[in-house]
């Protein structure tokens, strides 16, 4: 099983933590980098090969991770000379990838079963599988629906339930055939193209533990919770 980890971003939202360190290497619980936790989890789940798509401060990541042998993985690298979006780096890796593989952000802290995401992707026969997570927003105001300057509906302090992308995907190589290597390709563009072609992605619904460490408050929460969740996140690792 093969995974591609997207680790080339500048981590602007997480500054000042990412001024000198790439975001995947910021420490969690003063023990492990986020990326180390992810690599341990992938190895435990049965993945054997991993490609790191690096860019900003990428040489620091390469020096830290090496060939991956310390985690029982075989790791290679792809360097972005310019930003290529979420899915753009995959286009330059086509000759290194199997028909079905996992793609994920390098700053995700979760107990998601990565191997099961890939298994379900293969079974679904969908071009893309998106791991999704339930969110709820509470609105502290009365919400009005208007039409032609008239109020036509009213809801007092509603809650909105929705699902978001976790930044973890199952991808089939053939899904990338229509795109040109070297050009940027965003996750949003790919999903909208698949919907327009009536080949919708498969949704892998997950309701366990998940943190996207994109902002300082997310990072602070991850550190505060790590000690109590370490056994869950690194089970078997």
C-alpha positions in Angstrom: 0.0 0.0 0.0 1.3 3.4 -1.0 0.5 6.8 0.6 1.4 10.3 -0.7 1.7 12.9 2.1 1.3 16.6 1.1 3.9 18.5 3.1 4.9 21.4 0.8 2.8 24.2 2.3 4.1 27.3 4.1 1.8 26.9 7.1 1.0 30.6 7.1 -2.0 30.3 9.4 0.2 28.6 12.0 2.8 31.3 12.3 4.9 32.0 14.4 5.3 28.2 15.0 6.1 27.7 11.3 8.6 30.6 10.9 11.6 28.2 11.2 9.9 24.8 11.0 7.7 23.3 8.2 4.2 22.7 9.6 4.4 18.9 9.5 7.4 19.0 11.9 5.9 21.2 14.7 6.1 19.1 17.9 3.0 17.6 19.5 3.2 16.9 23.3 7.0 17.8 23.2 7.7 14.2 22.0 6.7 13.7 18.4 6.3 15.8 15.2 2.9 15.6 13.6 4.5 13.9 10.6 6.2 11.3 12.8 2.8 10.4 14.2 1.3 10.0 10.8 4.2 7.9 9.5 4.0 5.6 12.6 0.2 5.2 12.0 0.7 4.4 8.3 3.3 1.8 9.1 1.1 0.2 11.7 -1.8 0.2 9.2 0.2 -1.9 6.8 1.5 0.8 4.4 5.0 0.0 3.0 5.7 2.9 0.7 5.3 6.6 1.1 6.0 9.7 -1.1 6.5 13.0 0.6 5.6 16.0 -1.6 7.8 18.8 -0.2 8.4 22.4 -0.9 8.8 25.1 1.7 11.6 24.1 4.1 11.5 20.7 2.4 15.1 19.9 3.1 14.4 20.0 6.9 11.7 17.4 6.3 14.0 15.3 4.3 16.7 15.4 6.9 14.3 14.5 9.7 12.5 11.6 7.9 15.3 10.2 5.8 14.5 7.0 4.0 11.7 6.0 6.4 13.4 2.8 7.6 13.1 3.8 11.3 9.4 3.4 10.9 9.5 0.4 8.6 8.6 2.4 5.5 10.3 3.0 2.2 10.1 6.8 1.6 10.9 8.9 -1.5 10.4 12.6 -2.2 8.9 14.9 -4.8 9.9 18.6 -4.6 7.5 21.4 -5.7 9.4 24.2 -7.4 6.2 26.3 -7.3 2.9 25.7 -5.6 0.8 23.1 -7.4 -2.3 22.9 -5.2 -3.6 19.9 -3.3 -3.7 17.5 -6.2 -1.2 19.0 -8.6 1.9 17.2 -7.1 0.3 13.8 -7.9 0.4 14.6 -11.7 4.3 14.5 -11.6 4.3 11.2 -9.7 2.2 9.1 -12.0 5.0 6.7 -12.9 5.7 6.0 -9.1 2.2 5.3 -8.0 0.0 2.2 -8.0 -3.5 2.2 -9.5 -5.0 3.0 -6.1 -3.3 4.9 -3.3 -3.9 7.2 -0.3 -3.3 10.9 -0.4 -3.3 13.0 2.8 -2.2 16.3 4.3 0.8 16.2 6.5 -0.8 18.1 9.4 -3.7 15.8 10.3 -4.0 14.3 13.8 -6.6 11.5 13.8 -7.2 7.9 14.7 -8.7 7.2 11.3 -8.0 3.8 9.9 -6.0 4.8 6.8 -5.9 1.2 5.4 -9.7 1.0 5.6 -10.1 4.2 3.6 -8.0 2.7 0.9 -9.9 -0.6 1.0 -13.2 1.1 0.8 -12.0 3.2 -2.1 -11.0 0.1 -4.1 -14.4 -1.5 -3.4 -16.4 1.6 -4.3 -14.9 1.8 -7.8 -15.3 5.6 -7.5 -12.6 7.8 -9.0 -12.0 9.5 -5.6 -12.8 8.8 -2.0 -13.0 11.6 0.5 -12.8 11.0 4.3 -15.5 13.2 5.8 -16.1 14.4 9.4 -19.3 15.7 11.0 -19.4 19.3 12.1 -22.1 21.4 13.8 -22.4 25.2 13.9 -24.7 26.9 16.5 -26.0 30.3 15.3 -26.7 32.6 18.2 -29.2 34.7 16.3 -32.7 34.4 14.9 -32.2 33.5 11.2 -34.5 35.1 8.6 -35.3 34.0 5.1 -36.4 36.8 2.9 -37.8 37.2 -0.7 -38.9 40.3 -2.4 -38.3 42.4 0.8 -40.6 40.1 2.8 -39.7 37.7 5.6 -40.9 34.3 4.4 -39.4 32.0 7.1 -37.8 32.3 10.6 -35.7 30.0 12.7 -34.7 30.8 16.2 -31.0 30.1 16.9 -30.6 27.1 14.6 -27.9 24.5 14.4 -26.4 23.6 11.1 -25.0 20.1 10.6 -22.6 19.4 7.7 -19.7 17.2 6.8 -16.2 18.4 5.9 -13.2 17.0 4.1 -10.6 15.6 6.5 -7.7 16.0 4.1 -7.5 12.3 3.5 -8.3 10.8 0.2 -8.3 7.5 -1.8 -7.3 8.2 -5.4 -7.3 6.1 -8.5 -4.5 6.8 -11.0 -6.9 6.9 -13.9 -8.7 9.9 -12.3 -5.7 12.0 -13.1 -5.5 11.2 -16.8 -7.3 14.4 -18.0 -4.8 16.7 -16.3 -1.5 18.1 -17.4 1.6 17.5 -15.2 3.3 20.6 -14.0 0.1 22.7 -13.8 -1.7 23.4 -10.5 -4.7 21.3 -9.6 -6.7 22.0 -6.6 -8.9 19.5 -4.6 -11.9 21.8 -5.3 -11.3 21.8 -9.1 -11.0 18.0 -9.2 -14.2 17.5 -7.2 -16.2 19.9 -9.3 -14.9 18.3 -12.5 -16.0 14.8 -11.2 -19.4 16.1 -10.3 -19.8 17.8 -13.7 -18.9 14.5 -15.3 -21.5 12.6 -13.2 -18.8 10.5 -11.6 -19.1 11.6 -8.0 -16.6 10.9 -5.3 -17.3 8.3 -2.6 -17.7 9.6 0.9 -16.0 7.7 3.8 -17.8 8.9 6.9 -15.7 9.0 10.1 -16.8 10.2 13.5 -13.7 9.4 15.7 -11.0 11.8 16.6 -9.8 14.4 14.1 -7.9 17.7 14.3 -6.7 19.7 11.3 -3.8 21.6 12.8 -4.0 24.7 10.7 -4.4 27.4 13.2 -2.7 28.2 16.5 -5.8 27.3 18.6 -5.9 23.9 16.9 -2.3 23.4 17.7 -2.8 24.4 21.3 -5.7 22.0 21.6 -3.6 19.1 20.0 -0.9 19.6 22.6 -3.4 19.9 25.5 -5.1 16.6 24.4 -2.1 14.6 23.3 -1.2 13.0 26.6 -4.7 11.6 27.2 -5.0 10.5 23.5 -1.5 9.2 22.9 -2.4 5.5 23.3 -5.2 5.9 20.9 -3.2 7.8 18.3 -0.2 5.5 18.5 -1.8 2.2 19.2 0.5 -0.6 18.0 3.1 1.9 16.9 
